[in-house]
Amino acid sequence: MTERLRRDLPHVMHETIDDEVVIVNLSTGIYYSFDGVGVRLWEWIDGGRSVDDLIRLAHENFTGDEDSIAQSIRRFLARLGEEGLVVAEASAGSNETSDPETPDGPAAFTEPTLEKYSDMEALLLADPIHDVDESAGWPHKK
């Protein structure tokens, strides 16, 4: 059994805008952003890869000290997990997703940083759109 990461859907919604990922955790009302290497990792997580797969891909796509890259990625992924943005799940067998191409060759690795924002927490939690009950419709009182 191999542990693979996946985005914690449907509790997390995300959008990539101009090489920056913005994520909203609908359970907490907190939103996040990151850019650079973090964007690539987020894309690769969508393929249901293991932490080791993600580190291998980073070594293939970025230049820098391999140990530093591995440690940075582990810290970033742990932070995503702590914030409830990704979850690990056991997977039997290998993942058959193809590895992404790097059209411009390896780029310099920079440590991914997760920015956390709680300034709109109350507003996002009060938003009834993500709490719609199909039988009751919207709007309705909770």
N, C-alpha and C positions, 0 to 999 in steps of 0.2 A: 504494500500500500504506500502510495506517495501522497503527501499533502500538497494540494494545489490551492492557489489563491483565486478568489473571485470577488467581484464587487458585491456589496451587500444590498442587492436589489430586492424588493422595491423600496427599501428604506433610504436609499441614496439615489439622488439624481445628479447628473453632471452635464457639463457642456464645455467644449473646447472652443475658445475664442481667441484668435490671434496668438497662437502658441502658448496659451495659458489655460489650465483646466480650473473650472470653478465647480465645486461640489457642494450640495446642500444635503445635510443629514436631516431627513424629514422627521425622525424620531426625537431629535434634540433641538432643532431649530438653529443649529450652528452651521455656518458655511465656511468653506476652506478654498484656498487656491494654491497653485504651484505652477512653475514653468520649467523650461529647460529639460533636464534629464528626467524630472518627475513626470512630464507629459509622456515621454517614451515609455517609462515604467507603467503608467496607467494604461496606455494602449496595449502593452504586452500582457498585463494582468487580465485584460478582456479575453485573451486566448486561453485562460485557465492553466497557466503555467505554475510550476513550483518556484520556490525562492531560488533554488540552485539554477533553474532554467533562466530566471531573470538575471541572475549574476552572470551566467555564461553569455547571455545576449549583450549585457552591458560591456563585458570584456571584448566582445566582437565588434561593438559599435562605438566604443569610446576609448580614448587613450588615457593612460594614467597608471599609477601603482595598483596592481591587482588586489592586494590586501586592503588598501584604502577604499577602493571601489566597492569591494564586497562588504566591508564594515558599514560604509555609508548607505548602501542599499538595504542592508539588514535593519539599520536604525530607521530609515524612512518607512519601510514596510511595517515594522513594529509600530510605528506611530500611526500609520493608516489603520492598523488593527485596533490599537488602543482607542482611537476615535470612532470606531464602528463603521469605517468606510469599506473595509475588506474583511472577508472571513476566509478561514482555511477549511477545506473539506478533503476527506480522504478520497482517493481515486485509485481504482484498480486498473492496472495496465498503463500503457504509455499514452501521452497526449499526442495526437496526430496533427496538431496545428502546425502550419509551416512557419518558419522563422522569417521575420520581416527583412526586407532588403534595405541596405543603406546606400542610397544613390551617390552621395558625395564622399564616401569613405568615412573612416572614424573621425569623430570630433573629440575635443578635449572634454574630459569628465569634470563636471562641477557637482558638488554635493546637492542633492535635491532637498528643498526646504518646504515643509508644509506650513502655510500661513493659516491661522485660525481666527475667525471673526464671530463674536457673539453679540454684536451691537443690534442685530435685527432678530434675535432669538424669539422674543415675545411675539413679534409680528408674524414670523414664519410659523410659529406653533399655532397661532390663532387663525391662520389661513385655512379655511374649510375645504379647499379644493382637493387636497390630498386625503381628505377624510370622507369622501363622498360614499354614501351607501346607495347602491343601485336601486334598491326597493323604495327608499324614501325620497330619492332625488336630491336636488340641491336648489335653493338653499333650504335648510331645515335646522331647527334648534337641536343642539346636542344634549 
